[in-house]
Amino acid sequence: MGCSTCSTGGVPNGCKSNGSCGTGGCNAYNVFDWLSNMALPAGEEAFPWVEVRFKHGRKDFYKLTEPLSLHAGEAVTVSTPHGGHDVGTISVTGELVRIQMRKAQADPAQENPLVIYRKASQRDLDRWKEARDRENDLMLRARTMATQHALEMKISDVECQGDGARATFYYTADARVDFRALIREMSSTFGLRVEMRQVGARQEAGRLGGIGSCGRELCCSTWLKDYRSVSTSAARYQQLSLNPTKLAGNCGKLKCCLNYELDQYAEALKAFPKAQRVKTKKGKAEVQKMDILTGMVWLAYKDEPGRWVAMRAEDFSEMVALNQKGEEPASLEEKEVQPAVISTEPEMIQPEEDSLTRFDRPKGEGGGKNRKRGGKNRSQRGQGGGNRGRKPQNAPRSDHGPAKQ
């Protein structure tokens, strides 16, 4: 039941990943079940809940009302909060589901839980595929209707229910949108129950997917589900250029990866004093640059702003501590350190004796005239046609140069 080139054994007749499971397909938001090979203690029953994944990594927890042997990657038919049934893929089973529910703050003792009806039959999969095949057409027609109603909204994705009776339209908007008339028209035209769900710019980028500036798939479409706020202070801590075009992601917001190493940079900044200037007997100096990764600080005297003195952050902290005690160090030069300079010149590689290009004609030997013409073959060039100083044999001589042929 998997894609033609899918090695996970998943379902995805209708996932439209075409075998590229890393792009919004089978492996999106995967969870490694590190408890799968551990046997339960004697007398313990398996946890009666499973985690089911739907389109674009949407997940939910379902209760097993009947003893079913389920494994990750199997298609199941499940209940929905609004009636009907849906088809999803098992992502996690066993005791790891208990941990996942605790992390998501879901209560296993809740009333009227969502349940799993059965393993998906071929009929269920066929109806699910038919519903998924309609999604692109529904989205394009819904965008046209929204434009006709003059609604300031962008419909970015559609997700049809497994039984084909309901469709959820995801949209983004800057302000509140009254789409009641739009829902009535869509319901009567499509013959479906329609639900509109607003998402943010980050959620929209995660559902659509794409490639980031790092050359890899977007984190929000592969593994990142916890969207945290990102501020420009994260870029300042890491001494990044405050360029909106470089700091913004595909969603138009600040990149989530700015928070990945923020804690490490904040920890490294503790070695640097907050003071930005120091007094010495030679004169006052101010901080011009800091390198957090190497722990170096560059200072310059006010009288000599063009000459920078490099020193370690620890030495600069000692100078600041002396100023706080009312003392002044002699000068910056006594703590000056020559930073390591990395050579950027490429290494010269000597051609080997058996190099493939050892028979190539040197560029300065001539022959450019023949290359421009392009009409002589290799045999003619080998007869001396490329040497303008040599005349053909038996050619008539003239005082005004070689005769025209």
C-alpha positions in Angstrom: 0.0 0.0 0.0 3.0 2.3 0.1 4.5 4.6 -2.5 6.5 3.1 -5.3 9.8 4.1 -3.8 8.8 4.3 -0.1 10.9 2.2 2.2 8.8 2.8 5.3 6.0 0.5 4.3 3.5 3.3 5.0 0.2 4.0 3.5 0.3 6.6 1.3 -1.6 6.0 -1.7 -3.1 9.5 -1.4 -0.3 11.4 0.3 0.9 12.9 -3.0 4.5 12.6 -1.9 5.3 10.5 -4.9 7.9 8.6 -3.0 9.6 11.7 -1.6 8.7 10.9 2.0 10.8 13.7 3.5 8.6 16.4 2.0 5.3 16.5 3.8 4.8 12.8 3.4 5.4 9.6 5.3 8.2 10.8 7.6 7.0 14.2 8.6 6.9 14.6 12.4 8.2 11.1 12.9 8.7 9.9 16.5 11.3 7.2 17.2 9.7 4.5 19.4 12.6 3.7 21.7 10.3 1.5 23.9 9.1 -0.7 21.1 11.6 -3.5 21.9 10.9 -3.6 25.6 8.5 -6.2 27.0 5.9 -5.2 29.6 6.2 -6.4 33.1 4.3 -9.5 34.1 0.6 -8.8 34.7 0.7 -5.3 32.9 -1.6 -4.6 30.0 -0.6 -2.5 27.0 -1.6 1.1 27.0 -5.0 1.3 25.2 -4.2 4.5 23.3 -2.4 5.1 20.0 -1.2 8.2 18.1 -2.6 8.6 14.6 -1.1 11.0 12.0 -3.0 12.7 9.2 -2.2 15.1 6.4 0.8 17.4 6.9 1.7 15.9 10.2 -1.6 16.6 12.0 -1.8 14.1 14.9 -4.3 13.1 17.5 -4.8 10.4 20.1 -7.4 7.5 19.8 -8.5 4.9 22.2 -8.6 1.2 21.3 -12.0 -0.2 22.2 -11.2 -3.7 20.8 -7.9 -5.6 21.0 -6.2 -4.9 17.8 -2.5 -5.6 16.9 -1.4 -2.3 15.4 2.0 -1.2 14.2 3.5 2.1 13.1 2.6 2.8 9.4 -0.7 0.9 9.3 -3.8 2.6 8.0 -6.8 2.7 10.4 -10.3 4.0 10.2 -11.1 6.3 13.2 -14.0 8.4 14.5 -14.3 12.2 14.2 -15.7 14.8 16.6 -18.2 15.9 13.9 -19.5 12.5 12.8 -18.5 10.2 10.0 -15.1 8.5 9.8 -11.6 9.4 8.8 -8.5 7.5 7.7 -5.1 8.0 9.2 -1.7 6.3 9.8 -0.5 4.9 13.1 2.6 6.8 14.2 3.2 5.6 17.8 1.9 2.7 19.9 2.5 1.3 23.3 3.9 3.0 26.4 5.4 5.9 24.4 1.9 7.1 23.7 1.4 7.7 27.4 4.5 10.0 27.4 3.2 11.8 24.3 -0.2 12.4 25.9 1.4 13.7 29.0 3.5 16.1 26.9 0.4 17.2 25.0 -1.6 17.5 28.3 -4.2 15.0 27.0 -6.2 13.1 29.7 -6.4 9.3 29.1 -9.5 9.2 31.4 -11.5 11.7 29.3 -15.1 11.1 28.5 -16.3 10.3 25.0 -12.8 9.8 23.5 -12.0 9.4 19.9 -11.8 5.7 19.0 -10.4 3.4 16.3 -13.1 1.5 14.5 -10.9 -1.0 12.5 -7.9 -1.4 10.3 -8.6 0.4 7.1 -10.2 -1.8 4.4 -9.6 -1.4 0.7 -12.9 0.3 0.4 -11.9 2.9 3.0 -8.6 3.5 1.3 -10.3 4.0 -2.1 -12.8 6.5 -0.7 -9.9 8.3 1.1 -7.9 8.5 -2.1 -10.9 9.9 -4.0 -11.4 12.6 -1.3 -7.7 13.5 -1.4 -7.7 13.8 -5.2 -10.4 16.5 -4.9 -8.4 18.7 -2.6 -6.5 20.7 -5.2 -9.5 21.4 -7.3 -11.5 22.4 -4.2 -8.8 24.8 -3.1 -8.6 26.6 -6.5 -12.4 27.0 -6.7 -12.6 28.2 -3.1 -10.0 30.9 -3.8 -12.0 32.1 -6.8 -15.2 32.3 -4.6 -13.3 34.2 -1.9 -12.1 36.7 -4.5 -15.7 37.1 -5.8 -16.9 37.8 -2.3 -14.1 40.4 -1.9 -12.7 38.7 1.2 -9.3 39.7 2.4 -8.1 36.1 3.1 -5.8 33.5 1.6 -6.9 29.9 1.4 -3.6 27.9 1.6 -4.6 24.3 2.1 -7.6 21.9 2.1 -8.0 18.7 4.0 -10.8 16.3 3.2 -12.2 13.8 5.6 -11.6 10.1 4.8 -15.3 9.5 4.0 -15.4 12.5 1.7 -18.3 14.1 3.6 -16.4 17.0 5.1 -13.6 19.4 4.1 -11.5 21.7 6.3 -10.1 24.9 4.6 -7.1 26.5 6.2 -6.6 30.2 5.6 -4.6 33.2 6.7 -5.9 36.7 7.2 -4.7 39.9 8.8 -8.1 40.9 10.2 -11.4 39.3 11.1 -13.2 37.9 8.0 -17.0 37.4 7.7 -17.1 34.3 5.5 -20.6 33.1 6.3 -21.9 33.7 2.8 -18.8 32.0 1.4 -19.4 28.9 3.5 -23.0 28.7 2.3 -21.9 28.9 -1.4 -19.1 26.4 -0.9 -21.3 23.9 0.8 -24.0 24.1 -1.9 -21.5 24.0 -4.7 -19.2 21.2 -3.4 -21.8 19.1 -1.7 -19.7 19.0 1.5 -19.8 20.2 5.0 -17.3 23.0 5.1 -15.1 24.1 8.1 -12.9 27.2 7.9 -9.8 27.2 10.2 -7.5 30.2 10.5 -3.7 29.5 10.9 -0.7 31.8 11.4 2.0 32.5 8.9 4.3 29.9 10.6 1.7 27.2 10.5 1.0 28.0 6.8 4.7 27.6 5.9 4.8 24.3 7.8 1.8 22.9 5.9 3.0 24.0 2.5 6.7 23.0 3.1 9.7 24.3 1.2 13.5 24.7 1.3 15.2 27.1 3.7 18.2 29.3 3.2 20.3 26.5 4.7 19.4 24.2 1.8 17.4 21.8 3.9 13.7 21.3 4.3 11.9 23.7 6.6 12.0 22.6 10.3 8.3 23.5 10.7 7.4 21.0 8.0 9.5 18.1 9.2 9.9 18.0 12.9 9.3 21.4 14.7 5.8 21.7 16.2 6.4 23.9 19.2 6.4 27.5 17.7 8.1 29.9 20.1 8.2 33.6 19.7 11.4 34.9 18.1 12.6 38.5 18.7 15.3 40.6 17.2 17.2 40.4 20.5 18.1 36.8 19.5 20.0 38.2 16.5 21.7 40.9 18.6 22.9 38.3 21.1 24.5 36.3 18.3 25.9 39.5 16.7 24.0 39.0 13.4 23.3 41.7 10.9 19.8 43.0 11.4 18.9 42.5 7.8 15.2 41.6 7.4 15.8 39.7 4.2 18.4 37.4 5.8 16.7 37.0 9.2 13.2 36.2 7.8 12.1 32.7 6.8 9.7 31.5 4.1 6.8 32.6 6.3 8.0 36.2 6.4 8.6 36.0 10.2 12.0 35.7 12.0 13.5 32.3 11.5 12.8 29.8 14.3 16.5 28.6 14.1 17.6 31.9 15.7 16.5 30.4 19.0 18.4 27.1 18.6 21.8 28.4 19.8 20.6 31.4 21.8 21.1 29.7 25.1 24.7 28.9 24.3 25.4 32.4 23.2 23.8 33.8 26.3 26.0 31.5 28.4 29.1 32.6 26.5 28.2 36.3 27.0 28.6 35.9 30.7 32.3 35.9 30.3 32.1 39.4 28.8 31.6 42.4 31.1 28.6 44.7 30.4 30.8 47.7 30.4 31.7 49.1 26.9 34.6 51.4 27.9 37.6 51.4 30.1 40.0 54.0 31.5 43.8 53.6 31.3 46.7 55.8 32.1 47.3 56.2 28.4 43.7 57.3 27.8 40.1 56.2 27.5 39.2 53.2 25.3 35.9 51.8 24.0 34.8 48.4 22.8 34.7 48.2 19.0 34.0 44.5 18.4 33.4 41.3 20.4 33.8 37.7 19.1 31.8 35.5 21.4 33.0 32.2 19.9 36.7 33.0 20.4 36.3 35.1 23.5 38.1 38.1 22.1 37.5 41.8 22.5 38.8 44.6 20.3 39.2 48.1 21.8 40.4 51.4 20.5 41.5 54.6 22.2 39.3 57.7 21.6 42.4 59.5 20.3 43.3 56.6 18.0 40.0 55.2 16.7 41.7 53.6 13.7 44.0 51.4 15.8 42.3 48.4 17.4 43.8 46.4 20.2 42.7 42.8 20.6 42.6 41.1 24.0 40.9 38.2 25.8 37.6 38.8 27.5 39.1 37.8 30.9 41.8 40.5 30.6 39.2 43.1 29.7 37.1 42.0 32.7 40.1 42.5 34.9 40.6 46.1 33.6 36.9 46.9 34.2 37.3 45.5 37.8 40.3 47.8 38.4 38.2 50.8 37.2 35.5 49.9 39.6 38.0 50.0 42.4 39.2 53.4 41.3 42.5 52.1 39.7 43.6 52.5 36.1 45.8 50.0 34.2 48.8 51.3 32.4 47.6 50.7 28.8 45.8 48.3 26.6 49.0 47.1 25.0 50.1 45.2 28.1 47.2 42.8 27.5 47.3 42.8 23.7 47.0 39.5 22.0 47.7 38.8 18.4 44.7 36.8 17.1 45.3 33.7 15.0 45.1 34.6 11.3 43.8 31.9 9.0 45.3 31.9 5.6 42.8 32.1 2.8 45.2 31.6 -0.1 44.5 28.4 -2.0 47.2 25.7 -1.9 49.1 25.5 -5.2 48.8 22.1 -6.7 51.6 21.0 -9.1 50.3 19.1 -12.1 51.4 15.5 -12.2 53.5 14.0 -15.0 50.6 12.0 -16.4 48.0 14.8 -16.3 45.3 14.7 -18.9 46.0 18.4 -19.9 49.8 18.0 -20.5 49.3 18.0 -24.3 47.1 21.1 -24.4 48.4 24.0 -26.5 49.5 26.9 -24.4 47.2 29.9 -24.7 50.1 32.3 -25.6 51.3 30.2 -28.6 48.7 31.5 -31.0 46.0 29.7 -32.8 43.3 32.1 -31.6 42.5 33.2 -35.2 41.7 29.6 -36.2 39.5 29.1 -33.1 37.5 32.2 -34.0 36.9 31.0 -37.6 35.9 27.5 -36.4 36.1 26.2 -40.0 39.4 24.2 -39.9 39.5 20.7 -38.7 42.0 19.2 -36.3 44.2 17.9 -39.2 44.5 21.3 -40.7 45.5 22.9 -37.4 48.2 20.2 -37.0 49.8 21.3 -40.3 50.9 24.6 -38.9 47.7 26.7 -39.6 47.8 27.9 -36.0 51.3 29.5 -36.4 51.0 32.8 -38.2 54.8 33.1 -38.8 55.0 30.0 -41.0 53.9 30.0 -44.6 52.4 27.0 -46.5 54.8 25.2 -48.8 54.9 26.1 -52.5 53.0 29.3 -51.8 53.9 32.2 -54.1 56.0 34.9 -52.5 55.4 38.6 -52.8 57.0 41.7 -51.5 53.7 42.7 -49.9 53.3 39.5 -47.9 51.7 36.1 -48.7 49.6 36.0 -51.7 45.8 35.5 -51.3 44.6 32.1 -52.2 
